């Protein structure tokens, strides 16, 4: 598969290291886990953190990993989970997202009401965001 | 119906885990999840990085949906 050239070393900033990013994201997640849904604080934090990540991702300031320009037919296998998850979510959503027809958020909202799962979920969201920023 | 829907969600996630594992094998023709994300994010219309905006925007919305709204 043809690939774009990798980000050169000088493009990668000092903060772009796991030893810096993991504690930083953990700290934000531990803080973010304190705020419940529908609060101004939770909205402001997601707005600020997400806005910073999007800015980093669009500006390329964090450096980027090698990108694949063309995919082989094996990539079509990814349509299986995407369609299964997407269509199931859509089906449940169209039926009102209730106990008989749960959507992903209907399943996870009660779990994310507690601090530890919420902070862990927040960390997962941030880590995924950072991985996308570096792509 | 709840059991069917939960089973489908679990199957979808397990399929992703399986594909990620297959992608790590030597000589695999299945790309990894990161390659898929990178491919989508490289999509541009003219000079506008549509794929990048869509993926980052979707992820931002996901966090807002689960942790703020």
N, CA and C atoms of all chains as a GROMACS GRO file, in nm:
protein
  612
    1UNK      N    1   0.083  -0.119   0.000
    1UNK     CA    2   0.000   0.000   0.000
    1UNK      C    3   0.087   0.124   0.000
    2UNK      N    4   0.069   0.219  -0.094
    2UNK     CA    5   0.148   0.341  -0.096
    2UNK      C    6   0.120   0.425   0.028
    3UNK      N    7   0.224   0.486   0.080
    3UNK     CA    8   0.206   0.562   0.204
    3UNK      C    9   0.261   0.702   0.190
    4UNK      N   10   0.203   0.794   0.266
    4UNK     CA   11   0.254   0.930   0.271
    4UNK      C   12   0.384   0.929   0.352
    5UNK      N   13   0.476   1.022   0.327
    5UNK     CA   14   0.598   1.027   0.408
    5UNK      C   15   0.564   1.054   0.554
    6UNK      N   16   0.640   0.990   0.644
    6UNK     CA   17   0.618   1.009   0.787
    6UNK      C   18   0.658   1.150   0.830
    7UNK      N   19   0.596   1.195   0.940
    7UNK     CA   20   0.632   1.326   0.994
    7UNK      C   21   0.778   1.323   1.035
    8UNK      N   22   0.853   1.423   0.996
    8UNK     CA   23   0.995   1.424   1.032
    8UNK      C   24   1.011   1.459   1.179
    9UNK      N   25   1.128   1.426   1.235
    9UNK     CA   26   1.150   1.440   1.379
    9UNK      C   27   1.129   1.583   1.428
   10UNK      N   28   1.170   1.683   1.347
   10UNK     CA   29   1.158   1.820   1.396
   10UNK      C   30   1.013   1.865   1.404
   11UNK      N   31   0.922   1.791   1.332
   11UNK     CA   32   0.781   1.829   1.337
   11UNK      C   33   0.714   1.782   1.466
   12UNK      N   34   0.773   1.684   1.533
   12UNK     CA   35   0.714   1.628   1.653
   12UNK      C   36   0.757   1.710   1.773
   13UNK      N   37   0.658   1.772   1.837
   13UNK     CA   38   0.687   1.859   1.950
   13UNK      C   39   0.723   1.778   2.074
   14UNK      N   40   0.781   1.848   2.173
   14UNK     CA   41   0.825   1.782   2.296
   14UNK      C   42   0.708   1.716   2.371
   15UNK      N   43   0.587   1.780   2.363
   15UNK     CA   44   0.474   1.725   2.437
   15UNK      C   45   0.418   1.598   2.374
   16UNK      N   46   0.466   1.569   2.251
   16UNK     CA   47   0.412   1.454   2.180
   16UNK      C   48   0.486   1.326   2.218
   17UNK      N   49   0.485   1.292   2.345
   17UNK     CA   50   0.548   1.170   2.395
   17UNK      C   51   0.453   1.104   2.493
   18UNK      N   52   0.450   0.969   2.493
   18UNK     CA   53   0.359   0.901   2.587
   18UNK      C   54   0.384   0.940   2.732
   19UNK      N   55   0.511   0.962   2.768
   19UNK     CA   56   0.543   0.993   2.908
   19UNK      C   57   0.483   1.128   2.950
   20UNK      N   58   0.452   1.211   2.852
   20UNK     CA   59   0.388   1.340   2.880
   20UNK      C   60   0.237   1.328   2.862
   21UNK      N   61   0.198   1.264   2.750
   21UNK     CA   62   0.055   1.263   2.716
   21UNK      C   63  -0.029   1.174   2.806
   22UNK      N   64   0.023   1.057   2.847
   22UNK     CA   65  -0.057   0.966   2.930
   22UNK      C   66  -0.093   1.031   3.065
   23UNK      N   67   0.006   1.087   3.138
   23UNK     CA   68  -0.032   1.156   3.263
   23UNK      C   69  -0.124   1.276   3.240
   24UNK      N   70  -0.098   1.350   3.130
   24UNK     CA   71  -0.182   1.468   3.102
   24UNK      C   72  -0.327   1.427   3.075
   25UNK      N   73  -0.344   1.326   2.989
   25UNK     CA   74  -0.480   1.281   2.958
   25UNK      C   75  -0.547   1.219   3.082
   26UNK      N   76  -0.466   1.149   3.164
   26UNK     CA   77  -0.520   1.089   3.288
   26UNK      C   78  -0.571   1.198   3.382
   27UNK      N   79  -0.494   1.306   3.391
   27UNK     CA   80  -0.532   1.418   3.478
   27UNK      C   81  -0.664   1.482   3.430
   28UNK      N   82  -0.673   1.505   3.301
   28UNK     CA   83  -0.795   1.564   3.245
   28UNK      C   84  -0.913   1.470   3.268
   29UNK      N   85  -0.889   1.338   3.248
   29UNK     CA   86  -0.996   1.239   3.266
   29UNK      C   87  -1.041   1.233   3.412
   30UNK      N   88  -0.944   1.239   3.504
   30UNK     CA   89  -0.978   1.235   3.647
   30UNK      C   90  -1.060   1.359   3.685
   31UNK      N   91  -1.028   1.472   3.624
   31UNK     CA   92  -1.100   1.597   3.649
   31UNK      C   93  -1.237   1.591   3.582
   32UNK      N   94  -1.239   1.547   3.456
   32UNK     CA   95  -1.365   1.542   3.381
   32UNK      C   96  -1.466   1.445   3.441
   33UNK      N   97  -1.416   1.340   3.505
   33UNK     CA   98  -1.505   1.241   3.567
   33UNK      C   99  -1.584   1.298   3.683
   34UNK      N  100  -1.540   1.411   3.735
   34UNK     CA  101  -1.608   1.474   3.850
   34UNK      C  102  -1.740   1.541   3.809
   35UNK      N  103  -1.749   1.580   3.681
   35UNK     CA  104  -1.866   1.656   3.637
   35UNK      C  105  -1.974   1.565   3.580
   36UNK      N  106  -2.092   1.578   3.632
   36UNK     CA  107  -2.204   1.498   3.581
   36UNK      C  108  -2.257   1.554   3.451
   37UNK      N  109  -2.335   1.472   3.381
   37UNK     CA  110  -2.396   1.516   3.255
   37UNK      C  111  -2.491   1.632   3.281
   38UNK      N  112  -2.516   1.710   3.180
   38UNK     CA  113  -2.609   1.824   3.183
   38UNK      C  114  -2.562   1.938   3.274
   39UNK      N  115  -2.432   1.939   3.310
   39UNK     CA  116  -2.382   2.052   3.389
   39UNK      C  117  -2.302   2.145   3.298
   40UNK      N  118  -2.296   2.270   3.338
   40UNK     CA  119  -2.221   2.368   3.259
   40UNK      C  120  -2.073   2.330   3.256
   41UNK      N  121  -2.021   2.283   3.372
   41UNK     CA  122  -1.878   2.247   3.381
   41UNK      C  123  -1.844   2.136   3.281
   42UNK      N  124  -1.929   2.033   3.274
   42UNK     CA  125  -1.904   1.921   3.182
   42UNK      C  126  -1.903   1.970   3.038
   43UNK      N  127  -2.000   2.055   3.004
   43UNK     CA  128  -2.007   2.109   2.868
   43UNK      C  129  -1.884   2.193   2.835
   44UNK      N  130  -1.843   2.277   2.930
   44UNK     CA  131  -1.728   2.364   2.905
   44UNK      C  132  -1.600   2.284   2.887
   45UNK      N  133  -1.584   2.178   2.970
   45UNK     CA  134  -1.462   2.097   2.960
   45UNK      C  135  -1.456   2.023   2.826
   46UNK      N  136  -1.568   1.962   2.786
   46UNK     CA  137  -1.570   1.891   2.657
   46UNK      C  138  -1.547   1.991   2.542
   47UNK      N  139  -1.605   2.110   2.555
   47UNK     CA  140  -1.587   2.212   2.453
   47UNK      C  141  -1.440   2.255   2.443
   48UNK      N  142  -1.377   2.278   2.558
   48UNK     CA  143  -1.238   2.325   2.560
   48UNK      C  144  -1.141   2.216   2.514
   49UNK      N  145  -1.157   2.096   2.571
   49UNK     CA  146  -1.065   1.986   2.535
   49UNK      C  147  -1.085   1.946   2.389
   50UNK      N  148  -1.212   1.930   2.350
   50UNK     CA  149  -1.241   1.891   2.212
   50UNK      C  150  -1.194   1.996   2.113
   51UNK      N  151  -1.216   2.123   2.147
   51UNK     CA  152  -1.174   2.231   2.059
   51UNK      C  153  -1.023   2.233   2.041
   52UNK      N  154  -0.951   2.209   2.151
   52UNK     CA  155  -0.804   2.205   2.143
   52UNK      C  156  -0.759   2.089   2.056
   53UNK      N  157  -0.821   1.972   2.076
   53UNK     CA  158  -0.783   1.853   1.998
   53UNK      C  159  -0.811   1.876   1.848
   54UNK      N  160  -0.928   1.932   1.817
   54UNK     CA  161  -0.963   1.957   1.677
   54UNK      C  162  -0.864   2.057   1.616
   55UNK      N  163  -0.830   2.160   1.692
   55UNK     CA  164  -0.734   2.258   1.642
   55UNK      C  165  -0.598   2.192   1.615
   56UNK      N  166  -0.553   2.108   1.710
   56UNK     CA  167  -0.426   2.036   1.690
   56UNK      C  168  -0.435   1.943   1.569
   57UNK      N  169  -0.549   1.876   1.556
   57UNK     CA  170  -0.566   1.780   1.447
   57UNK      C  171  -0.572   1.845   1.311
   58UNK      N  172  -0.634   1.962   1.302
   58UNK     CA  173  -0.646   2.029   1.173
   58UNK      C  174  -0.521   2.109   1.137
   59UNK      N  175  -0.452   2.160   1.239
   59UNK     CA  176  -0.333   2.241   1.211
   59UNK      C  177  -0.209   2.154   1.185
   60UNK      N  178  -0.214   2.027   1.233
   60UNK     CA  179  -0.099   1.939   1.215
   60UNK      C  180   0.016   1.969   1.309
   61UNK      N  181  -0.010   2.051   1.412
   61UNK     CA  182   0.096   2.091   1.504
   61UNK      C  183   0.148   1.975   1.589
   62UNK      N  184   0.069   1.870   1.604
   62UNK     CA  185   0.112   1.758   1.688
   62UNK      C  186   0.191   1.655   1.608
   63UNK      N  187   0.209   1.676   1.478
   63UNK     CA  188   0.277   1.576   1.395
   63UNK      C  189   0.180   1.466   1.358
   64UNK      N  190   0.207   1.400   1.246
   64UNK     CA  191   0.116   1.294   1.201
   64UNK      C  192   0.190   1.168   1.166
   65UNK      N  193   0.123   1.055   1.189
   65UNK     CA  194   0.181   0.926   1.153
   65UNK      C  195   0.164   0.903   1.003
   66UNK      N  196   0.227   0.797   0.955
   66UNK     CA  197   0.216   0.760   0.814
   66UNK      C  198   0.071   0.728   0.779
   67UNK      N  199   0.025   0.781   0.666
   67UNK     CA  200  -0.112   0.754   0.624
   67UNK      C  201  -0.113   0.659   0.505
   68UNK      N  202  -0.207   0.565   0.505
   68UNK     CA  203  -0.223   0.473   0.393
   68UNK      C  204  -0.307   0.542   0.287
   69UNK      N  205  -0.258   0.546   0.162
   69UNK     CA  206  -0.332   0.616   0.056
   69UNK      C  207  -0.430   0.526  -0.017
   70UNK      N  208  -0.402   0.397  -0.019
   70UNK     CA  209  -0.491   0.305  -0.090
   70UNK      C  210  -0.507   0.179  -0.006
   71UNK      N  211  -0.628   0.127  -0.003
   71UNK     CA  212  -0.655   0.006   0.075
   71UNK      C  213  -0.688  -0.109  -0.017
   72UNK      N  214  -0.649  -0.228   0.021
   72UNK     CA  215  -0.679  -0.347  -0.056
   72UNK      C  216  -0.822  -0.393  -0.030
   73UNK      N  217  -0.865  -0.500  -0.101
   73UNK     CA  218  -1.003  -0.549  -0.081
   73UNK      C  219  -1.029  -0.601   0.060
   74UNK      N  220  -0.921  -0.632   0.134
   74UNK     CA  221  -0.937  -0.679   0.271
   74UNK      C  222  -1.003  -0.575   0.361
   75UNK      N  223  -0.995  -0.448   0.317
   75UNK     CA  224  -1.055  -0.340   0.398
   75UNK      C  225  -1.207  -0.353   0.404
   76UNK      N  226  -1.264  -0.422   0.304
   76UNK     CA  227  -1.411  -0.436   0.301
   76UNK      C  228  -1.464  -0.511   0.422
   77UNK      N  229  -1.378  -0.593   0.485
   77UNK     CA  230  -1.423  -0.667   0.604
   77UNK      C  231  -1.467  -0.573   0.715
   78UNK      N  232  -1.409  -0.451   0.715
   78UNK     CA  233  -1.445  -0.354   0.820
   78UNK      C  234  -1.589  -0.305   0.806
   79UNK      N  235  -1.646  -0.327   0.686
   79UNK     CA  236  -1.786  -0.287   0.669
   79UNK      C  237  -1.880  -0.374   0.755
   80UNK      N  238  -1.835  -0.497   0.786
   80UNK     CA  239  -1.921  -0.588   0.864
   80UNK      C  240  -1.952  -0.530   1.003
   81UNK      N  241  -1.850  -0.501   1.086
   81UNK     CA  242  -1.884  -0.444   1.218
   81UNK      C  243  -1.946  -0.305   1.209
   82UNK      N  244  -1.902  -0.225   1.110
   82UNK     CA  245  -1.957  -0.090   1.097
   82UNK      C  246  -2.108  -0.098   1.067
   83UNK      N  247  -2.146  -0.187   0.975
   83UNK     CA  248  -2.288  -0.200   0.941
   83UNK      C  249  -2.368  -0.263   1.054
   84UNK      N  250  -2.311  -0.367   1.118
   84UNK     CA  251  -2.382  -0.434   1.229
   84UNK      C  252  -2.409  -0.333   1.341
   85UNK      N  253  -2.304  -0.260   1.381
   85UNK     CA  254  -2.320  -0.164   1.491
   85UNK      C  255  -2.408  -0.046   1.449
   86UNK      N  256  -2.384   0.006   1.330
   86UNK     CA  257  -2.458   0.123   1.282
   86UNK      C  258  -2.605   0.095   1.263
   87UNK      N  259  -2.636  -0.017   1.198
   87UNK     CA  260  -2.778  -0.049   1.172
   87UNK      C  261  -2.852  -0.087   1.300
   88UNK      N  262  -2.782  -0.158   1.392
   88UNK     CA  263  -2.846  -0.192   1.519
   88UNK      C  264  -2.876  -0.066   1.599
   89UNK      N  265  -2.780   0.026   1.602
   89UNK     CA  266  -2.800   0.153   1.673
   89UNK      C  267  -2.916   0.230   1.611
   90UNK      N  268  -2.919   0.235   1.479
   90UNK     CA  269  -3.026   0.308   1.409
   90UNK      C  270  -3.162   0.245   1.437
   91UNK      N  271  -3.168   0.113   1.433
   91UNK     CA  272  -3.294   0.040   1.458
   91UNK      C  273  -3.346   0.071   1.598
   92UNK      N  274  -3.256   0.067   1.698
   92UNK     CA  275  -3.295   0.096   1.836
   92UNK      C  276  -3.338   0.242   1.850
   93UNK      N  277  -3.263   0.330   1.787
   93UNK     CA  278  -3.294   0.473   1.795
   93UNK      C  279  -3.432   0.503   1.738
   94UNK      N  280  -3.462   0.439   1.624
   94UNK     CA  281  -3.592   0.462   1.560
   94UNK      C  282  -3.707   0.404   1.641
   95UNK      N  283  -3.676   0.310   1.730
   95UNK     CA  284  -3.780   0.253   1.818
   95UNK      C  285  -3.785   0.325   1.952
   96UNK      N  286  -3.719   0.438   1.963
   96UNK     CA  287  -3.733   0.522   2.082
   96UNK      C  288  -3.626   0.507   2.187
   97UNK      N  289  -3.524   0.426   2.166
   97UNK     CA  290  -3.416   0.407   2.263
   97UNK      C  291  -3.471   0.385   2.404
   98UNK      N  292  -3.533   0.271   2.427
   98UNK     CA  293  -3.589   0.238   2.558
   98UNK      C  294  -3.540   0.101   2.599
   99UNK      N  295  -3.592   0.049   2.707
   99UNK     CA  296  -3.540  -0.076   2.762
   99UNK      C  297  -3.546  -0.192   2.662
  100UNK      N  298  -3.654  -0.203   2.586
  100UNK     CA  299  -3.666  -0.311   2.488
  100UNK      C  300  -3.577  -0.290   2.366
  101UNK      N  301  -3.549  -0.165   2.336
  101UNK     CA  302  -3.467  -0.129   2.218
  101UNK      C  303  -3.355  -0.036   2.262
  102UNK      N  304  -3.255  -0.090   2.333
  102UNK     CA  305  -3.150  -0.001   2.387
  102UNK      C  306  -3.050   0.045   2.280
  103UNK      N  307  -3.015   0.174   2.287
  103UNK     CA  308  -2.905   0.225   2.205
  103UNK      C  309  -2.778   0.217   2.291
  104UNK      N  310  -2.665   0.248   2.231
  104UNK     CA  311  -2.538   0.239   2.306
  104UNK      C  312  -2.542   0.335   2.426
  105UNK      N  313  -2.593   0.456   2.404
  105UNK     CA  314  -2.594   0.552   2.516
  105UNK      C  315  -2.694   0.509   2.624
  106UNK      N  316  -2.805   0.444   2.584
  106UNK     CA  317  -2.901   0.395   2.684
  106UNK      C  318  -2.834   0.289   2.773
  107UNK      N  319  -2.746   0.209   2.713
  107UNK     CA  320  -2.676   0.104   2.789
  107UNK      C  321  -2.569   0.166   2.880
  108UNK      N  322  -2.495   0.263   2.826
  108UNK     CA  323  -2.379   0.314   2.900
  108UNK      C  324  -2.409   0.430   2.996
  109UNK      N  325  -2.518   0.503   2.975
  109UNK     CA  326  -2.546   0.617   3.062
  109UNK      C  327  -2.552   0.581   3.210
  110UNK      N  328  -2.620   0.472   3.250
  110UNK     CA  329  -2.622   0.437   3.394
  110UNK      C  330  -2.483   0.399   3.447
  111UNK      N  331  -2.401   0.338   3.361
  111UNK     CA  332  -2.265   0.299   3.402
  111UNK      C  333  -2.179   0.424   3.420
  112UNK      N  334  -2.196   0.519   3.328
  112UNK     CA  335  -2.113   0.641   3.331
  112UNK      C  336  -2.160   0.740   3.437
  113UNK      N  337  -2.264   0.704   3.512
  113UNK     CA  338  -2.306   0.790   3.623
  113UNK      C  339  -2.209   0.782   3.740
  114UNK      N  340  -2.133   0.671   3.748
  114UNK     CA  341  -2.039   0.654   3.860
  114UNK      C  342  -1.901   0.710   3.822
  115UNK      N  343  -1.828   0.757   3.923
  115UNK     CA  344  -1.703   0.830   3.894
  115UNK      C  345  -1.599   0.747   3.819
  116UNK      N  346  -1.566   0.628   3.870
  116UNK     CA  347  -1.456   0.552   3.808
  116UNK      C  348  -1.482   0.514   3.662
  117UNK      N  349  -1.599   0.454   3.630
  117UNK     CA  350  -1.624   0.425   3.489
  117UNK      C  351  -1.627   0.552   3.404
  118UNK      N  352  -1.677   0.662   3.463
  118UNK     CA  353  -1.684   0.788   3.388
  118UNK      C  354  -1.543   0.841   3.357
  119UNK      N  355  -1.456   0.839   3.458
  119UNK     CA  356  -1.319   0.885   3.437
  119UNK      C  357  -1.246   0.793   3.339
  120UNK      N  358  -1.269   0.661   3.350
  120UNK     CA  359  -1.205   0.566   3.258
  120UNK      C  360  -1.256   0.589   3.115
  121UNK      N  361  -1.386   0.611   3.102
  121UNK     CA  362  -1.445   0.639   2.970
  121UNK      C  363  -1.391   0.768   2.913
  122UNK      N  364  -1.376   0.867   3.000
  122UNK     CA  365  -1.322   0.997   2.959
  122UNK      C  366  -1.180   0.978   2.906
  123UNK      N  367  -1.101   0.895   2.977
  123UNK     CA  368  -0.964   0.869   2.932
  123UNK      C  369  -0.965   0.801   2.795
  124UNK      N  370  -1.054   0.703   2.777
  124UNK     CA  371  -1.064   0.635   2.648
  124UNK      C  372  -1.099   0.731   2.536
  125UNK      N  373  -1.192   0.822   2.566
  125UNK     CA  374  -1.231   0.922   2.465
  125UNK      C  375  -1.112   1.012   2.429
  126UNK      N  376  -1.040   1.057   2.532
  126UNK     CA  377  -0.924   1.144   2.508
  126UNK      C  378  -0.812   1.071   2.433
  127UNK      N  379  -0.788   0.945   2.471
  127UNK     CA  380  -0.682   0.868   2.404
  127UNK      C  381  -0.718   0.846   2.257
  128UNK      N  382  -0.845   0.816   2.232
  128UNK     CA  383  -0.891   0.800   2.093
  128UNK      C  384  -0.878   0.929   2.016
  129UNK      N  385  -0.911   1.040   2.082
  129UNK     CA  386  -0.901   1.172   2.019
  129UNK      C  387  -0.755   1.199   1.980
  130UNK      N  388  -0.665   1.171   2.075
  130UNK     CA  389  -0.522   1.196   2.050
  130UNK      C  390  -0.471   1.109   1.935
  131UNK      N  391  -0.518   0.984   1.931
  131UNK     CA  392  -0.477   0.894   1.822
  131UNK      C  393  -0.525   0.949   1.687
  132UNK      N  394  -0.646   1.005   1.685
  132UNK     CA  395  -0.698   1.063   1.560
  132UNK      C  396  -0.619   1.189   1.522
  133UNK      N  397  -0.586   1.269   1.622
  133UNK     CA  398  -0.508   1.392   1.595
  133UNK      C  399  -0.376   1.356   1.529
  134UNK      N  400  -0.314   1.246   1.571
  134UNK     CA  401  -0.184   1.206   1.518
  134UNK      C  402  -0.192   1.135   1.383
  135UNK      N  403  -0.315   1.103   1.338
  135UNK     CA  404  -0.330   1.035   1.208
  135UNK      C  405  -0.323   1.132   1.094
  136UNK      N  406  -3.658  -0.867   2.238
  136UNK     CA  407  -3.583  -0.788   2.140
  136UNK      C  408  -3.453  -0.734   2.199
  137UNK      N  409  -3.457  -0.703   2.329
  137UNK     CA  410  -3.340  -0.649   2.396
  137UNK      C  411  -3.220  -0.743   2.382
  138UNK      N  412  -3.245  -0.875   2.401
  138UNK     CA  413  -3.136  -0.973   2.394
  138UNK      C  414  -3.074  -0.976   2.254
  139UNK      N  415  -3.160  -0.966   2.152
  139UNK     CA  416  -3.111  -0.968   2.012
  139UNK      C  417  -3.022  -0.846   1.986
  140UNK      N  418  -3.070  -0.730   2.032
  140UNK     CA  419  -2.995  -0.606   2.010
  140UNK      C  420  -2.860  -0.609   2.084
  141UNK      N  421  -2.864  -0.655   2.210
  141UNK     CA  422  -2.739  -0.664   2.286
  141UNK      C  423  -2.642  -0.762   2.221
  142UNK      N  424  -2.695  -0.874   2.171
  142UNK     CA  425  -2.611  -0.973   2.103
  142UNK      C  426  -2.545  -0.912   1.978
  143UNK      N  427  -2.624  -0.834   1.903
  143UNK     CA  428  -2.569  -0.772   1.782
  143UNK      C  429  -2.459  -0.671   1.817
  144UNK      N  430  -2.480  -0.594   1.924
  144UNK     CA  431  -2.376  -0.499   1.968
  144UNK      C  432  -2.248  -0.574   2.005
  145UNK      N  433  -2.264  -0.682   2.082
  145UNK     CA  434  -2.147  -0.760   2.125
  145UNK      C  435  -2.077  -0.822   2.002
  146UNK      N  436  -2.157  -0.875   1.909
  146UNK     CA  437  -2.099  -0.935   1.787
  146UNK      C  438  -2.021  -0.831   1.706
  147UNK      N  439  -2.077  -0.711   1.696
  147UNK     CA  440  -2.009  -0.603   1.623
  147UNK      C  441  -1.874  -0.570   1.685
  148UNK      N  442  -1.872  -0.561   1.817
  148UNK     CA  443  -1.746  -0.528   1.886
  148UNK      C  444  -1.646  -0.643   1.872
  149UNK      N  445  -1.695  -0.766   1.888
  149UNK     CA  446  -1.607  -0.883   1.875
  149UNK      C  447  -1.548  -0.893   1.734
  150UNK      N  448  -1.628  -0.857   1.634
  150UNK     CA  449  -1.578  -0.858   1.496
  150UNK      C  450  -1.465  -0.757   1.480
  151UNK      N  451  -1.480  -0.641   1.544
  151UNK     CA  452  -1.373  -0.540   1.537
  151UNK      C  453  -1.246  -0.590   1.604
  152UNK      N  454  -1.263  -0.657   1.718
  152UNK     CA  455  -1.147  -0.713   1.789
  152UNK      C  456  -1.079  -0.818   1.700
  153UNK      N  457  -1.161  -0.904   1.639
  153UNK     CA  458  -1.108  -1.010   1.552
  153UNK      C  459  -1.031  -0.951   1.432
  154UNK      N  460  -1.091  -0.849   1.368
  154UNK     CA  461  -1.026  -0.787   1.252
  154UNK      C  462  -0.895  -0.718   1.293
  155UNK      N  463  -0.896  -0.655   1.410
  155UNK     CA  464  -0.773  -0.590   1.459
  155UNK      C  465  -0.665  -0.694   1.483
  156UNK      N  466  -0.706  -0.809   1.536
  156UNK     CA  467  -0.608  -0.917   1.560
  156UNK      C  468  -0.556  -0.972   1.427
  157UNK      N  469  -0.646  -0.993   1.330
  157UNK     CA  470  -0.605  -1.044   1.198
  157UNK      C  471  -0.509  -0.946   1.130
  158UNK      N  472  -0.535  -0.816   1.147
  158UNK     CA  473  -0.452  -0.714   1.082
  158UNK      C  474  -0.309  -0.716   1.133
  159UNK      N  475  -0.288  -0.764   1.256
  159UNK     CA  476  -0.154  -0.764   1.315
  159UNK      C  477  -0.068  -0.882   1.269
  160UNK      N  478  -0.131  -0.978   1.203
  160UNK     CA  479  -0.053  -1.095   1.159
  160UNK      C  480   0.037  -1.058   1.041
  161UNK      N  481   0.150  -1.127   1.029
  161UNK     CA  482   0.243  -1.102   0.918
  161UNK      C  483   0.175  -1.129   0.784
  162UNK      N  484   0.191  -1.039   0.688
  162UNK     CA  485   0.136  -1.057   0.555
  162UNK      C  486  -0.014  -1.044   0.546
  163UNK      N  487  -0.075  -0.989   0.650
  163UNK     CA  488  -0.220  -0.976   0.651
  163UNK      C  489  -0.268  -0.880   0.542
  164UNK      N  490  -0.379  -0.916   0.477
  164UNK     CA  491  -0.437  -0.827   0.376
  164UNK      C  492  -0.547  -0.739   0.436
  165UNK      N  493  -0.574  -0.763   0.565
  165UNK     CA  494  -0.674  -0.681   0.634
  165UNK      C  495  -0.603  -0.564   0.702
  166UNK      N  496  -0.638  -0.440   0.667
  166UNK     CA  497  -0.573  -0.326   0.733
  166UNK      C  498  -0.621  -0.311   0.877
  167UNK      N  499  -0.540  -0.250   0.960
  167UNK     CA  500  -0.579  -0.226   1.099
  167UNK      C  501  -0.677  -0.111   1.111
  168UNK      N  502  -0.735  -0.096   1.229
  168UNK     CA  503  -0.832   0.011   1.251
  168UNK      C  504  -0.767   0.149   1.230
  169UNK      N  505  -0.641   0.161   1.273
  169UNK     CA  506  -0.570   0.288   1.256
  169UNK      C  507  -0.550   0.322   1.108
  170UNK      N  508  -0.520   0.219   1.028
  170UNK     CA  509  -0.504   0.242   0.883
  170UNK      C  510  -0.636   0.287   0.821
  171UNK      N  511  -0.746   0.224   0.866
  171UNK     CA  512  -0.878   0.262   0.815
  171UNK      C  513  -0.909   0.408   0.850
  172UNK      N  514  -0.882   0.442   0.977
  172UNK     CA  515  -0.909   0.579   1.022
  172UNK      C  516  -0.821   0.678   0.944
  173UNK      N  517  -0.693   0.642   0.927
  173UNK     CA  518  -0.601   0.728   0.852
  173UNK      C  519  -0.644   0.747   0.708
  174UNK      N  520  -0.695   0.639   0.647
  174UNK     CA  521  -0.740   0.646   0.508
  174UNK      C  522  -0.859   0.741   0.495
  175UNK      N  523  -0.955   0.726   0.585
  175UNK     CA  524  -1.074   0.814   0.582
  175UNK      C  525  -1.032   0.959   0.606
  176UNK      N  526  -0.938   0.978   0.700
  176UNK     CA  527  -0.898   1.114   0.736
  176UNK      C  528  -0.816   1.180   0.625
  177UNK      N  529  -0.760   1.102   0.537
  177UNK     CA  530  -0.680   1.159   0.427
  177UNK      C  531  -0.768   1.210   0.313
  178UNK      N  532  -0.899   1.181   0.320
  178UNK     CA  533  -0.989   1.222   0.211
  178UNK      C  534  -1.007   1.373   0.208
  179UNK      N  535  -0.986   1.431   0.091
  179UNK     CA  536  -1.000   1.576   0.075
  179UNK      C  537  -1.088   1.608  -0.044
  180UNK      N  538  -1.158   1.719  -0.036
  180UNK     CA  539  -1.230   1.773  -0.151
  180UNK      C  540  -1.163   1.906  -0.182
  181UNK      N  541  -1.088   1.908  -0.292
  181UNK     CA  542  -1.005   2.025  -0.318
  181UNK      C  543  -0.898   2.034  -0.212
  182UNK      N  544  -0.894   2.147  -0.141
  182UNK     CA  545  -0.796   2.161  -0.033
  182UNK      C  546  -0.860   2.146   0.105
  183UNK      N  547  -0.990   2.112   0.103
  183UNK     CA  548  -1.062   2.099   0.231
  183UNK      C  549  -1.049   1.955   0.283
  184UNK      N  550  -0.991   1.936   0.402
  184UNK     CA  551  -0.973   1.800   0.458
  184UNK      C  552  -1.104   1.745   0.516
  185UNK      N  553  -1.194   1.709   0.426
  185UNK     CA  554  -1.329   1.668   0.466
  185UNK      C  555  -1.326   1.547   0.560
  186UNK      N  556  -1.244   1.448   0.526
  186UNK     CA  557  -1.236   1.327   0.608
  186UNK      C  558  -1.186   1.357   0.749
  187UNK      N  559  -1.088   1.445   0.755
  187UNK     CA  560  -1.029   1.483   0.884
  187UNK      C  561  -1.131   1.558   0.970
  188UNK      N  562  -1.200   1.652   0.908
  188UNK     CA  563  -1.301   1.731   0.980
  188UNK      C  564  -1.412   1.638   1.028
  189UNK      N  565  -1.454   1.544   0.942
  189UNK     CA  566  -1.564   1.454   0.978
  189UNK      C  567  -1.526   1.363   1.096
  190UNK      N  568  -1.407   1.304   1.091
  190UNK     CA  569  -1.366   1.212   1.197
  190UNK      C  570  -1.345   1.284   1.330
  191UNK      N  571  -1.275   1.399   1.325
  191UNK     CA  572  -1.251   1.474   1.449
  191UNK      C  573  -1.382   1.530   1.504
  192UNK      N  574  -1.469   1.575   1.413
  192UNK     CA  575  -1.600   1.627   1.456
  192UNK      C  576  -1.686   1.518   1.516
  193UNK      N  577  -1.686   1.401   1.455
  193UNK     CA  578  -1.764   1.289   1.509
  193UNK      C  579  -1.715   1.252   1.649
  194UNK      N  580  -1.582   1.249   1.667
  194UNK     CA  581  -1.526   1.208   1.797
  194UNK      C  582  -1.557   1.314   1.904
  195UNK      N  583  -1.552   1.440   1.863
  195UNK     CA  584  -1.587   1.549   1.955
  195UNK      C  585  -1.732   1.534   1.999
  196UNK      N  586  -1.822   1.512   1.901
  196UNK     CA  587  -1.964   1.496   1.931
  196UNK      C  588  -1.986   1.375   2.025
  197UNK      N  589  -1.910   1.267   2.001
  197UNK     CA  590  -1.924   1.146   2.083
  197UNK      C  591  -1.895   1.177   2.231
  198UNK      N  592  -1.788   1.250   2.255
  198UNK     CA  593  -1.753   1.288   2.392
  198UNK      C  594  -1.860   1.377   2.454
  199UNK      N  595  -1.909   1.471   2.375
  199UNK     CA  596  -2.013   1.560   2.425
  199UNK      C  597  -2.140   1.478   2.460
  200UNK      N  598  -2.173   1.385   2.371
  200UNK     CA  599  -2.293   1.302   2.388
  200UNK      C  600  -2.287   1.219   2.516
  201UNK      N  601  -2.171   1.161   2.545
  201UNK     CA  602  -2.161   1.071   2.661
  201UNK      C  603  -2.125   1.143   2.791
  202UNK      N  604  -2.048   1.253   2.782
  202UNK     CA  605  -1.996   1.314   2.905
  202UNK      C  606  -2.051   1.452   2.937
  203UNK      N  607  -2.130   1.507   2.847
  203UNK     CA  608  -2.180   1.643   2.875
  203UNK      C  609  -2.331   1.657   2.860
  204UNK      N  610  -2.387   1.593   2.763
  204UNK     CA  611  -2.529   1.617   2.740
  204UNK      C  612  -2.617   1.533   2.837
   0.00000   0.00000   0.00000
